[in-house]
Amino acid sequence: MLTGVRIVLAGGDARQLEIIRLLAERDATITIAGFDGVELSFSGASHAEWSPEILANADALLLPAVGTEDDGTIPAVFAKRELKLADEHLAALPGSAKIYTGMAKPYLRKLCDKHHKELIELFERDDVAIYNSIPTAEGAVMLAIQNTDFTIHGSNCVVLGFGRTGMTLARTLKGLGAKVKTGVRREETFARAYEMGFEPFYIADLAREAGNIDLLFNTIPTMIVTAQVIAQLPLRACIIDLASKPGGTDFRFAEKRGIKALIAPGLPGIVAPKTAGRIIADCLTRLILEDKRQWGSAP
């Protein structure tokens, strides 16, 4: 239970509604900002205007999945007014308070460093990333079905990157009957993909592999699906880029060539916000309870 723990949630999307509900059930004291007009059907959470004052007694500040934009704006789909995170907000936080987000951009990292605040990026954790890979894979399959005129079963699919998301996606596509190749960078990853029954190749050879691809899924957040690669793709191909913005695809050249290319970061919050919210809430609860145990054992 989170009895006595004071948490401030600023901004976010539908995932935050599930997070608020679960944290309230676990008896946390919750203050929310940026949820104008959202009626809460449970007790334990109170609305407040976004200001440094609401952070003065907080044990934790939870920001949205992407933290802040490069100018400090906090994404908040339910807010009527813009929320920004500035020096005065972090200065108001108690010294022991921690800041939690999914992934942080340079602005947020620099601000936390400046004020000596501990920043926890939940999406960097293996457990959160693996859990999130499930709705990501389901969302990627949904996009593939919506944007093609052929079945996934029997199609030639390539998944670039064989990390936490790539592995789940490749396994999902194979389960649907696709012929799946995986683009990898390291020898040990090549061996693991081969052991799991996929057809691995090194990403340096991507252009040579591109001639017979129906669906190309990218999970690598660097420019990897270049014009040289796209030039080799058949016109029927569809690119679905799951990497964080700006993705790893030359979208300009794909459009010029008539290849359908979609960028689709943050799929868990779009296709399964309730599940995605539960993943974040469960992880946040574990981390806070670990901190509470450490406080209790401190001399």
Secondary structure, 3 states (H helix, E strand, C coil): CCCCCEEEEECECHHHHHHHHHHHHCCCEEEEECCCCCCCCCCCEEECCCCHHHHCCCCEEECCCCCCCCCCECCECCCCCCCECCHHHHHHCCCCCEEEECCCCHHHHHHHHHCCCEEEEHHHCHHHHHHHHHHHHHHHHHHHHHCCCCCCCCCEEEEECCCHHHHHHHHHHHHCCCEEEEEECCHHHHHHHHHCCCEEEEHHHHHHHHHHCCEEEECCCCCCECHHHHCCCCCCCEEEECCCCCCCECHHHHHHHCCEEEECCCHHHHHCHHHHHHHHHHHHHHHHHHHHHHHHHCC
